[in-house]
Amino acid sequence: MNAHIIAIGDELLIGQVINTNAAWLGEKLTEIGIHVDKMLVIPDEETAIVDQLEKSCAEASIVIVSGGLGPTKDDITKTGICRFLGSSMVFNEDVYQLILNYLKRQGREPNPLIREHCYFPKETVFLKNNMGTAPGMAYRYKDALIISVPGVPYEMRFIMENEGIELIKALDDGQIILSKTILTAGEFEARLAHRIQDITDAMPAHISIAFLPNINQVRLRLTIRGTDQVSMEKKLNEFVNRIEERLGNQVFGHGKESLSEVVGKLLVKNDLTMSTAESCTGGFLAHKITEIPGSSAYYCGSIISYSNELKMNLLDVKRETLESVGAVSEETVCEMVAGLLEKTGTDIAVAVSGIAGPDGGTAEKPVGTIWLACGNREKTVAKKIILAKDRLKNIEGAAMHALDMLRHFILSEY
């Protein structure tokens, strides 16, 4: 089966609101074996809604419409669906009472618009929404299933997770889609593709691979389509294993794991503690580490030594080092590691110093020049990376490189 995802709203078209609903829906539909053909954004215009429903219902088994279900003048999805179905709008007392009860629990008073909010096409099958006032709606039109959900992300997710996905599963046509995602770090998309080209060239037509790059990371998503789940899983695992064997420690995880999460598991497994010394990242590395629940078991804290004075006073970086080679240097980050280990008593320390930009670069050290170091009391390793000219990307990129450096250090030393 295939699906179209239609988002309705002028605020999406002008970039005022990011369309996160489509990404979430696409992922969930793929997980249950539905092939998403199209994601579209259309304006708050009844004619545009009707025209797109006509096209999508002719091309897709499932059409999910997000947005335009509120009580205000610009919320016209219901009337658009009604016009498309050639139906009429009727008042639903049950929905009205549910909304009144919801508002009462919230300590809010109803207003006259609420009653208008409770008119729906007469064919509507309602999907409950415990997170808001607009119920989800479902319709059958010829061979297509139409599901309409609110644009508010947490309301849409509640409706789909509790009833919408099950409604779609009931349409099972026997076709199965399985996917596995390999997470890699430290190498560019094109180089990764070249390294495994002979493996991907050997894939049969019903297996596909997608390369999904991010900062210092590339996700490799393998997808197989068919009807025999056992044989499909066997074939998919065969190619996953071949790719992972080829890439070795370039692979850091699978599925939705984050690099921070994987590093945390390695620290726990080896009963290690760590700390960070940050200059150009300004605490972002600490943020990435501490966003993982339970990180207090291994992460002790950070010294954000943005100025040279704090590098000297808090981390014992030598004045002569800063004067001779500068804050952005191998010598400085190594001294930051040594000072941090002394101050915190952790097993491992990571240090970052660089030029995030947009100013401050030189011909010798352009914007995006970052030095990283990772070490314990026996050994310290350092490396230089050259990133972009964008400040925020440089901060995030430095943190992700530092996490991957820490991961390799643990794998090699413990």
Secondary structure, DSSP 8 states (H G I E B T S, - for coil): -EEEEEEE-HHHHTTSS--HHHHHHHHHHHHTT-EEEEEEEE-S-HHHHHHHHHHHHHH-SEEEEES--SSSTT--HHHHHHHHHT--EEE-HHHHHHHHHHHHHTT----THHHHTTEEETT-EEE--TTSS--EEEEEETTEEEEEE-SSHHHHHHHIIIIIHHHHHTT--S-EEEEEEEEEESS-HHHHHHHTHHHHHTS-TTEEEEEEEETTEEEEEEEEEES-HHHHHHHHHHHHHHHHHHHGGGEEEETT--HHHHHHHHHHHTT--EEEEESTTTTHHHHHHHTSTTGGGTEEEEEE--SHHHHHHHH---HHHHHHT-SSSHHHHHHHHHHHHHHH--SEEEEEEE--SSS---SSS-TTEEEEEEE-SS-EEEEEEE--S-HHHHHHHHHHHHHHHHHHHHHHH-
